[in-house]
Amino acid sequence: MNVIVIGGGIIGAATARSLARRGLSVVVLERGRNVGGTSSGGEGNLLLSDKGPGDELRLTQYSSTLWPIVDAELRDELGPGFPSVEFERKGGVVVSTTAAGAQPLLDFAATQRAAGVVAHPLDVAAALELEPHLNPAITAGVHYPEDAQVQPVIMTEALIASAKRSGAWFFENEPALSGIRNPAGDLVGVRTPTRALYADAVVIAAGPWSGSAAEALGVPLPVKPRRGMVLVTSRMPHRIFHKVYDGDYVSAVGSSDAALQTSSVIETTAAGTVLIGSSRQQIGFDSRLTVAVLRELAQKALRLFPFLSEMSVMRSYGGFRPFMPDHLPVIGADPRLSGLWHATGHEGAGIGLSVATGALLADLMTGATPAIDAAAFSPARPSLAPYLGAVAA
Ligand SMILES: Cc1cc2nc3c(=O)[nH]c(=O)nc-3n(C[C@H](O)[C@H](O)[C@H](O)COP(=O)(O)OP(=O)(O)OC[C@H]3O[C@@H](n4cnc5c(N)ncnc54)[C@H](O)[C@@H]3O)c2cc1C
């Protein structure tokens, strides 16, 4: 089976790796440079803590079981000469900063526990034992030992290197411009500026640009960009030991509001910089960094870790999350156009969900039984029906 994957971000890379390791012949088309999209514009949180019971949590739990396996495989395959992907299951600490926020945080954790997430309630003293530099004015906390972290750019590069070792081809500066159809109307390939490539299947993994990639192939897909910005401090001795965030982040993640939302998500990288995220805003592909947004991020970070006021910010950056109106990624065959598949729409969780997405898609394509029920992620799911129009000729 020959497969073309459109997009060389973490989802395209993970998908190519999984398919190539099953013996499929894979070509990845990237219109710019690999890892030039959102996978280089975000953080590397692999979080169960921000997901309530439901389909996305199931996919995250599956991914969480795969991460240590894939990490070990990559180290084994690529050897010590390849930079570390910095996978670390350092755990998360979610706190409330108001009296009113404490009970909802603990109630949410109880629903997660019922769904199999490890979530230990913390009083203020216990939270300060885990994070001694945390603001003692917090009102409650929950410890999530399964939360983890990875360096997303190196991880994507490692997945690409591994996919290539299994025979996948990655073409950079090679945009997919249009689809090739056979007389029956099936999708049988893709045209780029330099070539016509034929395949049994075409996978759209174009992140926030998946809507336009799908349109180029003749089908509507409601993926929209949801802007996010991050602050990076100068390096410092480690004083933040977990992923630490304010409980109001969970409602920002789940909301469909187009207006600006900010909430504190703070972690130290292996190098000693502190990442301070993040904002959410639907403003199209406007890539300008906004001082007002960055100021709000900084202010909220100080509420959690007052010592950060003495630290300097080294840089800031941002990216576009691939937002779906029903808050679930699209993974599977498109019922409208034979030959078309999707692996996209992961919004703010695409780094964490990448390895599960690759594995799930490979199972579906090869006819293997998926490790989890994939129906909820199918493009044919009822919640997407209002957004999927007809196939263009
Ligand atoms: C501020 C911020 C913080 C985030 N933090 C986290 C986090 O902590 N944890 C987490 O799990 N996720 C996080 N995310 C989300 C995560 O970054 C994304 O979900 C993930 O990177 C999406 O990967 P992707 O491969 O789908 O998209 P991308 O990395 O954008 O890759 C898509 C690629 O497709 C290419 N492309 C587009 N159109 C075409 C075409 N026609 N032909 C060929 N190539 C094409 C693009 O050039 C691009 O390289 C964050 C995002 C942001 C913005």
The ligand as an SDF file (V2000), in Angstrom:
LIG
                    3D

 53 58  0  0  0  0  0  0  0  0999 V2000
    1.0570   28.1370   22.1450 C   0  0  0  0  0  0  0  0  0  0  0  0
    0.7900   26.6790   21.9230 C   0  0  0  0  0  0  0  0  0  0  0  0
    1.0640   25.7790   22.9410 C   0  0  0  0  0  0  0  0  0  0  0  0
    0.8390   24.4200   22.7430 C   0  0  0  0  0  0  0  0  0  0  0  0
    1.1760   23.5510   23.7420 N   0  0  0  0  0  0  0  0  0  0  0  0
    0.9690   22.2350   23.5770 C   0  0  0  0  0  0  0  0  0  0  0  0
    1.3310   21.3190   24.5910 C   0  0  0  0  0  0  0  0  0  0  0  0
    1.8780   21.7050   25.6190 O   0  0  0  0  0  0  0  0  0  0  0  0
    1.0540   20.0070   24.3950 N   0  0  0  0  0  0  0  0  0  0  0  0
    0.4520   19.5500   23.2590 C   0  0  0  0  0  0  0  0  0  0  0  0
    0.2010   18.3410   23.1620 O   0  0  0  0  0  0  0  0  0  0  0  0
    0.1390   20.3850   22.2540 N   0  0  0  0  0  0  0  0  0  0  0  0
    0.3810   21.7170   22.3920 C   0  0  0  0  0  0  0  0  0  0  0  0
    0.0480   22.5920   21.4130 N   0  0  0  0  0  0  0  0  0  0  0  0
   -0.6480   22.0670   20.2190 C   0  0  0  0  0  0  0  0  0  0  0  0
    0.3060   21.3650   19.2880 C   0  0  0  0  0  0  0  0  0  0  0  0
    1.4270   22.2000   19.0530 O   0  0  0  0  0  0  0  0  0  0  0  0
   -0.4320   21.0210   17.9720 C   0  0  0  0  0  0  0  0  0  0  0  0
   -1.6300   20.3220   18.2650 O   0  0  0  0  0  0  0  0  0  0  0  0
    0.4510   20.1380   17.0930 C   0  0  0  0  0  0  0  0  0  0  0  0
    1.7340   20.7110   16.9410 O   0  0  0  0  0  0  0  0  0  0  0  0
   -0.1990   19.9600   15.7250 C   0  0  0  0  0  0  0  0  0  0  0  0
    0.7020   19.2250   14.9430 O   0  0  0  0  0  0  0  0  0  0  0  0
    0.4190   19.0230   13.3910 P   0  0  0  0  0  0  0  0  0  0  0  0
    1.4810   18.1300   12.8710 O   0  0  0  0  0  0  0  0  0  0  0  0
   -1.0010   18.6430   13.2150 O   0  0  0  0  0  0  0  0  0  0  0  0
    0.5480   20.4970   12.7780 O   0  0  0  0  0  0  0  0  0  0  0  0
    1.8460   21.3050   12.3070 P   0  0  0  0  0  0  0  0  0  0  0  0
    2.9890   21.1160   13.2260 O   0  0  0  0  0  0  0  0  0  0  0  0
    1.3880   22.6890   12.0480 O   0  0  0  0  0  0  0  0  0  0  0  0
    2.2270   20.5960   10.9450 O   0  0  0  0  0  0  0  0  0  0  0  0
    1.4430   20.7410    9.7790 C   0  0  0  0  0  0  0  0  0  0  0  0
    2.3780   20.9140    8.6080 C   0  0  0  0  0  0  0  0  0  0  0  0
    1.6280   20.8530    7.3930 O   0  0  0  0  0  0  0  0  0  0  0  0
    2.2590   21.6880    6.4640 C   0  0  0  0  0  0  0  0  0  0  0  0
    1.3130   21.9780    5.3780 N   0  0  0  0  0  0  0  0  0  0  0  0
    0.1960   22.7520    5.4200 C   0  0  0  0  0  0  0  0  0  0  0  0
   -0.4400   22.7450    4.2110 N   0  0  0  0  0  0  0  0  0  0  0  0
    0.2990   21.9450    3.3900 C   0  0  0  0  0  0  0  0  0  0  0  0
    0.1710   21.5410    2.0410 C   0  0  0  0  0  0  0  0  0  0  0  0
   -0.8580   21.9390    1.2650 N   0  0  0  0  0  0  0  0  0  0  0  0
    1.1090   20.7270    1.4950 N   0  0  0  0  0  0  0  0  0  0  0  0
    2.1620   20.2880    2.2640 C   0  0  0  0  0  0  0  0  0  0  0  0
    2.3320   20.6610    3.5690 N   0  0  0  0  0  0  0  0  0  0  0  0
    1.4140   21.4550    4.1290 C   0  0  0  0  0  0  0  0  0  0  0  0
    2.6460   22.9220    7.2720 C   0  0  0  0  0  0  0  0  0  0  0  0
    3.6750   23.6400    6.6420 O   0  0  0  0  0  0  0  0  0  0  0  0
    3.0730   22.2760    8.5990 C   0  0  0  0  0  0  0  0  0  0  0  0
    4.4730   22.0690    8.6560 O   0  0  0  0  0  0  0  0  0  0  0  0
    0.2940   23.9540   21.5220 C   0  0  0  0  0  0  0  0  0  0  0  0
    0.0580   24.8550   20.4910 C   0  0  0  0  0  0  0  0  0  0  0  0
    0.3060   26.2070   20.6750 C   0  0  0  0  0  0  0  0  0  0  0  0
    0.0560   27.1540   19.5560 C   0  0  0  0  0  0  0  0  0  0  0  0
  1  2  1  0
  2  3  1  0
  2 52  2  0
  3  4  2  0
  4  5  1  0
  4 50  1  0
  5  6  2  0
  6  7  1  0
  6 13  1  0
  7  8  2  0
  7  9  1  0
  9 10  1  0
 10 11  2  0
 10 12  1  0
 12 13  2  0
 13 14  1  0
 14 15  1  0
 14 50  1  0
 15 16  1  0
 16 17  1  0
 16 18  1  0
 18 19  1  0
 18 20  1  0
 20 21  1  0
 20 22  1  0
 22 23  1  0
 23 24  1  0
 24 25  2  0
 24 26  1  0
 24 27  1  0
 27 28  1  0
 28 29  2  0
 28 30  1  0
 28 31  1  0
 31 32  1  0
 32 33  1  0
 33 34  1  0
 33 48  1  0
 34 35  1  0
 35 36  1  0
 35 46  1  0
 36 37  1  0
 36 45  1  0
 37 38  2  0
 38 39  1  0
 39 40  1  0
 39 45  2  0
 40 41  1  0
 40 42  2  0
 42 43  1  0
 43 44  2  0
 44 45  1  0
 46 47  1  0
 46 48  1  0
 48 49  1  0
 50 51  2  0
 51 52  1  0
 52 53  1  0
M  END
$$$$
